[in-house]
Amino acid sequence: MKPDEIRRMSPEERLRRLNELRLELIKLRLQSKVGTLTNTSRIRNIRRDIARILTIMREEELGIKR
């Protein structure tokens, strides 16, 4: 997910997407522990997407324009 895509989302959409990503991350971590995870890079990508969303939300909270 690109930062421009995140910035175009409404705040409600961002929160919904953030919750979806967090749930998916939990599921992937469980699969990793069980040993059924096939695409291990997916965990890294989801963690980065979560960080991007949180960063953009914080930028808007502080009034930083990009």
MIFI-761910 format. One line per 8 residues: number of its first residue (from 1); for each residue x, y, z of N, C-alpha, C. Coordinates in nm, 4 decimals, m for minus. Layout:
! MIFI-761910
NUM) X:Y:Z:X:Y:Z:X:Y:Z | ...
//
This chain:
! MIFI-761910
1) 0.0842:m0.1169:0.0000:0.0000:0.0000:0.0000:0.0893:0.1239:0.0000 | 0.0612:0.2128:m0.0898:0.1429:0.3328:m0.1047:0.0889:0.4445:m0.0148 | 0.1787:0.5342:0.0300:0.1351:0.6451:0.1157:0.0287:0.7331:0.0506 | 0.0357:0.7521:m0.0804:m0.0651:0.8330:m0.1484:m0.2037:0.7698:m0.1375 | m0.2096:0.6372:m0.1460:m0.3370:0.5672:m0.1326:m0.3944:0.5879:0.0067 | m0.3077:0.5823:0.1060:m0.3516:0.5984:0.2450:m0.4023:0.7402:0.2681 | m0.3331:0.8386:0.2131:m0.3727:0.9783:0.2321:m0.5073:1.0087:0.1674 | m0.5418:0.9358:0.0601:m0.6695:0.9571:m0.0077:m0.7867:0.8959:0.0688
9) m0.7575:0.8068:0.1623:m0.8636:0.7421:0.2401:m0.9210:0.8386:0.3431 | m1.0452:0.8147:0.3791:m1.1053:0.8919:0.4883:m1.0515:0.8356:0.6205 | m1.0603:0.9120:0.7281:m1.0124:0.8613:0.8585:m1.0810:0.7313:0.9013 | m1.2092:0.7179:0.8694:m1.2814:0.5956:0.9051:m1.2283:0.4762:0.8265 | m1.1990:0.4988:0.6972:m1.1436:0.3917:0.6141:m1.0068:0.3489:0.6661 | m0.9272:0.4464:0.7076:m0.7940:0.4142:0.7611:m0.8035:0.3280:0.8864 | m0.8935:0.3652:0.9765:m0.9096:0.2859:1.0994:m0.9578:0.1450:1.0684 | m1.0507:0.1331:0.9739:m1.1007:0.0011:0.9360:m0.9888:m0.0835:0.8755
17) m0.9104:m0.0216:0.7869:m0.7997:m0.0934:0.7221:m0.6929:m0.1315:0.8247 | m0.6670:m0.0420:0.9208:m0.5696:m0.0698:1.0257:m0.6124:m0.1912:1.1079 | m0.7392:m0.1970:1.1439:m0.7899:m0.3115:1.2199:m0.7824:m0.4407:1.1391 | m0.8136:m0.4322:1.0092:m0.8051:m0.5501:0.9230:m0.6610:m0.6016:0.9158 | m0.5665:m0.5096:0.9003:m0.4264:m0.5490:0.8906:m0.3765:m0.6100:1.0218 | m0.4194:m0.5542:1.1337:m0.3777:m0.6091:1.2630:m0.4313:m0.7504:1.2820 | m0.5561:m0.7744:1.2421:m0.6120:m0.9092:1.2514:m0.5386:m1.0068:1.1599 | m0.5081:m0.9609:1.0400:m0.4351:m1.0469:0.9459:m0.2962:m1.0792:0.9994
25) m0.2321:m0.9826:1.0627:m0.0996:m1.0044:1.1202:m0.1054:m1.1096:1.2310 | m0.2083:m1.1033:1.3132:m0.2247:m1.2033:1.4195:m0.2398:m1.3421:1.3594 | m0.3214:m1.3523:1.2535:m0.3423:m1.4815:1.1884:m0.2124:m1.5347:1.1280 | m0.1366:m1.4460:1.0640:m0.0120:m1.4890:1.0019:0.0911:m1.5318:1.1070 | 0.0946:m1.4619:1.2189:0.1871:m1.5008:1.3256:0.1510:m1.6376:1.3804 | 0.0213:m1.6645:1.3917:m0.0240:m1.7956:1.4374:0.0169:m1.9037:1.3368 | m0.0029:m1.8764:1.2084:0.0379:m1.9721:1.1055:0.1874:m1.9960:1.1102 | 0.2632:m1.8926:1.1391:0.4084:m1.9047:1.1475:0.4496:m1.9978:1.2620
33) 0.3815:m1.9827:1.3747:0.4118:m2.0679:1.4900:0.3736:m2.2130:1.4659 | 0.2616:m2.2330:1.3964:0.2144:m2.3681:1.3679:0.2982:m2.4328:1.2577 | 0.3505:m2.3494:1.1681:0.4334:m2.4019:1.0610:0.3629:m2.4132:0.9277 | 0.2482:m2.3496:0.9138:0.1727:m2.3591:0.7887:0.1860:m2.2345:0.7010 | 0.2672:m2.1396:0.7421:0.2840:m2.0154:0.6658:0.3737:m2.0413:0.5450 | 0.3258:m2.0016:0.4265:0.4035:m2.0249:0.3055:0.4770:m1.8995:0.2601 | 0.4138:m1.7839:0.2737:0.4739:m1.6591:0.2276:0.5157:m1.5766:0.3495 | 0.6381:m1.5937:0.3938:0.6848:m1.5275:0.5155:0.7044:m1.3778:0.4977
41) 0.7236:m1.3314:0.3760:0.7426:m1.1884:0.3536:0.6140:m1.1101:0.3759 | 0.5015:m1.1780:0.3783:0.3721:m1.1117:0.3992:0.3672:m1.0455:0.5369 | 0.4263:m1.1084:0.6379:0.4295:m1.0509:0.7727:0.5008:m0.9164:0.7699 | 0.6130:m0.9116:0.7042:0.6913:m0.7881:0.6958:0.6129:m0.6776:0.6246 | 0.5478:m0.7132:0.5145:0.4711:m0.6147:0.4381:0.3536:m0.5592:0.5186 | 0.2866:m0.6442:0.5923:0.1735:m0.5989:0.6732:0.2219:m0.5075:0.7845 | 0.3324:m0.5430:0.8480:0.3867:m0.4570:0.9539:0.4219:m0.3191:0.8991 | 0.4760:m0.3143:0.7803:0.5103:m0.1859:0.7185:0.3855:m0.1054:0.6832
49) 0.2826:m0.1737:0.6333:0.1571:m0.1037:0.6015:0.0947:m0.0446:0.7277 | 0.0971:m0.1195:0.8368:0.0455:m0.0694:0.9637:0.1231:0.0553:1.0056 | 0.2550:0.0489:0.9954:0.3377:0.1636:1.0325:0.3088:0.2840:0.9438 | 0.2875:0.2627:0.8154:0.2554:0.3730:0.7242:0.1242:0.4403:0.7630 | 0.0237:0.3596:0.7920:m0.1053:0.4151:0.8297:m0.0931:0.4961:0.9584 | m0.0249:0.4404:1.0575:m0.0092:0.5109:1.1844:0.0701:0.6400:1.1671 | 0.1710:0.6376:1.0828:0.2519:0.7573:1.0579:0.1684:0.8670:0.9936 | 0.0904:0.8322:0.8937:0.0090:0.9314:0.8248:m0.0999:0.9859:0.9167
57) m0.1563:0.8993:0.9997:m0.2550:0.9466:1.0958:m0.1922:1.0462:1.1936 | m0.0712:1.0182:1.2375:m0.0018:1.1088:1.3295:0.0350:1.2397:1.2607 | 0.0777:1.2338:1.1359:0.1089:1.3561:1.0605:m0.0134:1.4464:1.0531 | m0.1292:1.3898:1.0250:m0.2507:1.4687:1.0167:m0.2890:1.5248:1.1527 | m0.2661:1.4476:1.2557:m0.2960:1.4932:1.3920:m0.2099:1.6151:1.4284 | m0.0846:1.6146:1.3841:0.0065:1.7240:1.4137:m0.0035:1.8387:1.3124 | m0.0758:1.8150:1.2032:m0.0929:1.9184:1.1023:0.0233:1.9294:1.0065 | 0.0990:1.8232:0.9900:0.2125:1.8227:0.8981:0.1611:1.7945:0.7580
65) 0.1966:1.8788:0.6644:0.1533:1.8625:0.5246:0.2640:1.7966:0.4442 | 0.2243:1.7043:0.3586:0.3189:1.6365:0.2693:0.2769:1.6544:0.1270
//
